[in-house]
Amino acid sequence: MEVNLTDWNQFLESHPETHLLQLGEWGELKKNFGWKPVRIIQNEIGVQILFRRLPLGLTIGYMPKPAMSNELQETRNEFWREVNAVCESNKAIFLKIEPDLWSEDFILHNSSFILSRHNIQPPRTIVIPIDGSEEQILSRMKPKCRYNIRLAEKKGVTVRTWDDLSAFHEMMTVTGGRDNFGVHSKEYYQRAHELFHPNGTCELLVAKYEGKPLASLMVFANGKRAWYVYGASNDHERNRMPTYLLQWEAIRWAKSRGCEEYDLWGVPDENEETLEAEFESRHDGLWGVYRFKRGFGGQLKRAAQALDRVYNPLLYWFYTKYITRNA
């Protein structure tokens, strides 16, 4: 049964460990930027699907990190009939699903899916356990990382909450240009903050020196998990290591909310041996941030591969050719 936002949020109250990308606020955020959120509940199973508009009234369906991933692998005819009906009514070429599972925990049971060649979210990440004491968390970090956190404190860097989204966007633009990654519009970050911050699931933090912003990040949390999703720094006072203290304070914020894991959200999709062998020589793509993120002592993890459920085989074939050519 398709439900409204209020009913969806009520459903999530009984699923407190739902992934960030399945929260109602995430659907509302994407709604302002080219996506249409649709929420479906069938008994104990619920999913939020995002539809991306294409020419000629067509769409692509996207189910990011569904709350009931294990159940979704089994054949549940009533549920999937509802999903299919919603996808077909939205003229979806296919539905992409990124399960909220790690690759080692995932076995494909449902033959109506095919393994996708393309993930939307970065599949590989580093997850930091933060359920112990602060001393235990610090002890698992690389010595240089701990040193840089303390150095930033000694050199007068301070971290505070922030609400200057225009300045945050300017800093994101600087970082994107320096590290060669895409940046959302100022309105996107503003809307994310407006949706998530009032209910305590998001905080914008800034590292400053003598009142001047040096680095900032937007951290999200739900249940026992937190995610470092957006982060930026300018080119001033980098010798004071503001990003290290900033990240540490974000971890402390997540811990204060009862989180037990802190997801650093994206590193190159390579095994640990390759990452460790090449991180000092490569700086393209996510390689530029791996050197920084590895210092915080987390575990390298890979998400389960995305799955596609195809509704229009011909157009899906063109899509896979396009993705392959532009990869």
C-alpha positions as CSV (number, residue, x, y, z in Angstrom):
1,M,0.0,0.0,0.0
2,E,1.3,3.4,-1.0
3,V,1.5,5.8,2.0
4,N,2.1,9.4,2.8
5,L,5.0,10.9,4.6
6,T,3.3,11.0,8.0
7,D,2.4,7.2,7.8
8,W,6.0,6.5,6.6
9,N,7.6,8.2,9.5
10,Q,5.2,6.4,11.9
11,F,6.3,3.1,10.3
12,L,9.9,4.0,10.8
13,E,9.3,4.5,14.5
14,S,9.3,0.7,14.8
15,H,12.4,0.4,12.6
16,P,14.9,2.6,14.5
17,E,18.0,1.4,12.7
18,T,16.7,2.5,9.3
19,H,19.4,3.8,6.9
20,L,19.7,7.5,6.4
21,L,18.7,7.1,2.7
22,Q,15.4,5.5,3.7
23,L,14.3,8.3,6.1
24,G,11.4,10.4,5.0
25,E,13.5,13.6,5.2
26,W,15.8,12.1,2.5
27,G,12.9,11.5,0.2
28,E,11.7,15.1,0.8
29,L,15.2,16.4,0.1
30,K,15.5,14.6,-3.2
31,K,11.9,15.7,-4.1
32,N,13.2,19.2,-4.5
33,F,16.0,18.2,-6.9
34,G,14.5,16.0,-9.6
35,W,13.3,12.9,-7.8
36,K,9.8,11.8,-6.8
37,P,9.6,9.8,-3.5
38,V,7.1,7.0,-3.2
39,R,6.7,5.0,0.1
40,I,5.2,1.5,0.2
41,I,4.2,-0.5,3.3
42,Q,3.1,-4.1,3.2
43,N,2.6,-5.6,6.6
44,E,6.1,-5.5,8.3
45,I,7.9,-4.5,5.1
46,G,8.4,-0.9,4.0
47,V,10.4,0.8,1.3
48,Q,11.0,4.3,0.0
49,I,11.5,4.4,-3.8
50,L,12.9,7.5,-5.6
51,F,11.9,8.0,-9.2
52,R,14.2,10.1,-11.4
53,R,12.5,11.9,-14.2
54,L,13.6,11.2,-17.8
55,P,12.4,12.5,-21.2
56,L,9.1,11.2,-22.6
57,G,7.6,10.6,-19.2
58,L,10.0,7.7,-18.4
59,T,11.8,7.3,-15.1
60,I,14.5,5.3,-13.3
61,G,13.5,3.8,-10.0
62,Y,16.0,3.8,-7.1
63,M,15.5,2.0,-3.8
64,P,18.5,3.1,-1.6
65,K,19.4,1.0,1.4
66,P,15.9,-0.4,2.1
67,A,15.1,-1.0,5.7
68,M,14.1,-4.7,5.3
69,S,16.9,-5.9,3.0
70,N,16.8,-9.6,4.1
71,E,13.1,-9.9,3.5
72,L,13.4,-8.2,0.1
73,Q,15.6,-11.0,-1.1
74,E,12.8,-13.5,-0.6
75,T,9.8,-14.0,-2.9
76,R,6.9,-12.1,-1.4
77,N,4.3,-11.9,-4.2
78,E,2.0,-9.4,-2.6
79,F,4.8,-7.0,-1.8
80,W,6.5,-7.2,-5.2
81,R,3.2,-6.9,-7.0
82,E,2.8,-3.5,-5.3
83,V,6.3,-2.5,-6.1
84,N,5.9,-3.5,-9.7
85,A,2.6,-1.6,-10.0
86,V,4.2,1.5,-8.6
87,C,7.2,1.2,-10.9
88,E,5.0,0.6,-14.0
89,S,2.7,3.5,-13.1
90,N,5.7,5.7,-13.0
91,K,7.0,4.3,-16.4
92,A,10.2,3.0,-14.8
93,I,12.7,1.5,-17.2
94,F,14.1,-0.4,-14.2
95,L,14.4,-0.3,-10.5
96,K,17.8,-0.2,-8.9
97,I,18.1,-1.5,-5.3
98,E,21.2,-1.0,-3.1
99,P,20.7,-3.4,-0.1
100,D,21.5,-2.2,3.4
101,L,23.9,-5.1,3.8
102,W,27.6,-5.7,3.6
103,S,28.9,-7.8,0.7
104,E,29.9,-10.7,3.0
105,D,26.4,-10.9,4.4
106,F,24.5,-10.9,1.1
107,I,23.4,-13.8,-0.9
108,L,21.1,-13.2,-3.9
109,H,17.9,-15.4,-3.5
110,N,15.5,-13.7,-5.8
111,S,16.0,-14.6,-9.5
112,S,13.9,-11.6,-10.7
113,F,16.9,-9.4,-9.9
114,I,20.1,-9.1,-11.8
115,L,23.4,-7.9,-10.4
116,S,23.9,-4.4,-11.5
117,R,27.1,-3.0,-13.1
118,H,26.6,0.3,-11.5
119,N,26.3,1.5,-7.9
120,I,24.9,5.0,-7.1
121,Q,26.4,5.3,-3.7
122,P,30.2,4.6,-3.2
123,P,30.2,0.9,-2.5
124,R,33.3,0.8,-0.4
125,T,33.8,2.7,2.9
126,I,35.5,2.8,6.3
127,V,33.4,2.2,9.4
128,I,34.7,3.3,12.8
129,P,33.4,1.5,15.9
130,I,32.6,4.2,18.4
131,D,30.8,2.2,21.1
132,G,33.8,2.2,23.5
133,S,35.3,5.1,25.4
134,E,36.9,8.1,23.7
135,E,40.3,6.8,24.8
136,Q,39.6,3.4,23.1
137,I,38.5,5.1,19.9
138,L,41.6,7.3,19.9
139,S,43.8,4.3,20.6
140,R,42.6,2.5,17.4
141,M,43.6,5.5,15.2
142,K,46.9,5.8,13.3
143,P,49.5,7.6,15.5
144,K,49.8,10.4,13.0
145,C,46.0,11.0,13.1
146,R,46.0,11.2,16.9
147,Y,48.9,13.6,16.7
148,N,47.1,15.8,14.2
149,I,44.0,16.0,16.4
150,R,46.1,17.2,19.3
151,L,48.1,19.5,17.1
152,A,45.0,21.3,15.9
153,E,43.9,21.9,19.5
154,K,47.4,23.2,20.5
155,K,47.5,25.5,17.5
156,G,44.2,27.2,18.5
157,V,41.7,25.5,16.2
158,T,38.2,25.3,17.7
159,V,35.1,23.4,16.5
160,R,31.6,24.7,16.9
161,T,28.1,24.1,15.4
162,W,27.4,26.3,12.5
163,D,24.4,27.5,10.4
164,D,26.1,29.5,7.6
165,L,25.1,27.3,4.7
166,S,26.2,29.9,2.1
167,A,29.8,29.8,3.5
168,F,29.6,26.0,3.7
169,H,28.7,25.9,0.0
170,E,31.5,28.2,-0.9
171,M,33.9,25.9,1.0
172,M,32.4,22.9,-0.8
173,T,33.0,24.6,-4.1
174,V,36.7,25.2,-3.2
175,T,37.1,21.6,-2.1
176,G,35.4,20.2,-5.2
177,G,37.6,22.2,-7.5
178,R,40.7,21.1,-5.6
179,D,39.9,17.4,-5.3
180,N,37.8,17.1,-8.5
181,F,34.4,16.0,-7.3
182,G,30.9,17.2,-7.9
183,V,29.3,19.7,-5.6
184,H,25.6,20.3,-5.0
185,S,23.9,23.7,-5.1
186,K,23.7,26.0,-2.1
187,E,20.0,25.3,-2.0
188,Y,20.6,21.6,-1.7
189,Y,22.7,21.9,1.4
190,Q,20.3,24.4,2.9
191,R,17.4,22.1,2.3
192,A,19.2,19.1,3.8
193,H,20.0,21.2,6.9
194,E,16.4,22.4,7.2
195,L,15.0,18.9,7.0
196,F,17.3,17.0,9.2
197,H,18.7,19.5,11.8
198,P,15.4,20.3,13.7
199,N,14.9,16.6,14.7
200,G,18.6,16.2,15.8
201,T,19.6,13.8,13.0
202,C,22.1,16.2,11.4
203,E,24.7,18.7,12.6
204,L,26.8,21.2,10.7
205,L,30.2,21.7,12.3
206,V,32.9,24.2,11.5
207,A,36.6,24.4,12.5
208,K,37.8,27.9,13.0
209,Y,41.1,29.7,13.8
210,E,40.9,33.2,15.2
211,G,37.3,33.4,14.0
212,K,38.0,32.4,10.4
213,P,36.3,29.2,9.0
214,L,38.9,26.6,7.8
215,A,36.9,23.4,7.4
216,S,33.3,22.2,7.8
217,L,31.3,19.0,7.6
218,M,27.7,17.8,7.7
219,V,27.2,14.7,9.8
220,F,24.0,12.6,10.0
221,A,22.8,10.0,12.5
222,N,20.0,7.6,13.0
223,G,19.7,4.8,15.5
224,K,23.2,3.4,16.2
225,R,24.7,4.6,13.0
226,A,26.2,7.9,11.9
227,W,27.4,9.0,8.4
228,Y,29.9,11.6,7.4
229,V,28.3,12.7,4.1
230,Y,29.5,16.2,3.1
231,G,32.8,17.8,4.1
232,A,34.9,20.7,2.9
233,S,38.0,22.8,3.7
234,N,39.6,25.9,2.2
235,D,43.2,26.5,1.6
236,H,43.9,28.6,4.7
237,E,45.9,27.5,7.7
238,R,46.1,23.9,6.6
239,N,49.2,23.3,8.7
240,R,47.0,23.6,11.7
241,M,45.2,20.3,10.7
242,P,41.7,21.6,11.2
243,T,40.0,18.7,9.4
244,Y,41.3,16.1,11.9
245,L,39.9,17.9,14.9
246,L,36.7,18.6,13.0
247,Q,36.3,14.9,12.2
248,W,37.0,13.9,15.8
249,E,34.4,16.3,17.1
250,A,31.9,14.9,14.6
251,I,32.6,11.4,16.0
252,R,32.1,12.7,19.5
253,W,28.8,14.3,18.4
254,A,27.7,10.9,17.0
255,K,28.7,9.1,20.1
256,S,26.8,11.6,22.3
257,R,23.6,10.6,20.4
258,G,24.1,6.9,21.2
259,C,25.7,5.9,17.9
260,E,28.0,2.8,17.8
261,E,29.3,3.1,14.3
262,Y,30.6,6.1,12.3
263,D,30.6,5.6,8.5
264,L,33.1,7.7,6.6
265,W,31.1,7.3,3.4
266,G,33.3,6.5,0.5
267,V,36.8,5.4,-0.4
268,P,38.1,3.9,-3.7
269,D,36.5,0.6,-4.6
270,E,39.7,-1.4,-4.2
271,N,40.8,-4.1,-1.8
272,E,42.8,-3.1,1.2
273,E,46.1,-4.4,-0.2
274,T,45.7,-2.2,-3.3
275,L,44.6,0.8,-1.3
276,E,47.6,0.6,1.1
277,A,50.0,0.1,-1.8
278,E,48.8,3.0,-3.9
279,F,47.3,5.7,-1.6
280,E,50.5,7.8,-1.4
281,S,50.9,8.0,-5.2
282,R,47.3,8.4,-6.3
283,H,45.1,11.5,-5.8
284,D,42.4,11.1,-8.4
285,G,38.7,10.5,-7.4
286,L,38.3,9.2,-3.9
287,W,42.0,8.4,-3.6
288,G,42.5,12.0,-2.4
289,V,40.4,11.3,0.8
290,Y,41.5,7.7,1.5
291,R,44.8,8.8,3.0
292,F,42.9,11.1,5.4
293,K,40.1,8.6,6.3
294,R,42.4,5.6,6.9
295,G,44.0,7.4,9.8
296,F,40.9,7.2,12.0
297,G,41.3,3.4,12.5
298,G,38.1,2.0,11.1
299,Q,37.4,-1.2,9.2
300,L,37.3,-1.3,5.4
301,K,33.9,-2.5,4.3
302,R,32.1,-3.1,1.0
303,A,28.4,-2.8,0.5
304,A,26.4,-5.5,-1.3
305,Q,26.4,-4.9,-5.0
306,A,23.4,-3.1,-6.4
307,L,20.6,-5.1,-8.0
308,D,18.4,-4.1,-11.0
309,R,14.8,-5.2,-11.7
310,V,14.2,-4.6,-15.4
311,Y,10.8,-3.4,-16.8
312,N,11.9,-2.3,-20.2
313,P,14.7,-4.5,-21.5
314,L,15.5,-2.5,-24.6
315,L,15.9,0.8,-22.9
316,Y,17.7,-0.9,-20.0
317,W,20.2,-2.2,-22.6
318,F,20.8,1.3,-23.8
319,Y,21.3,2.5,-20.2
320,T,23.9,-0.2,-19.5
321,K,25.8,0.7,-22.7
322,Y,25.7,4.4,-21.7
323,I,26.9,3.6,-18.2
324,T,29.7,1.4,-19.4
325,R,30.9,4.0,-22.0
326,N,30.9,6.8,-19.4
327,A,32.4,4.9,-16.4
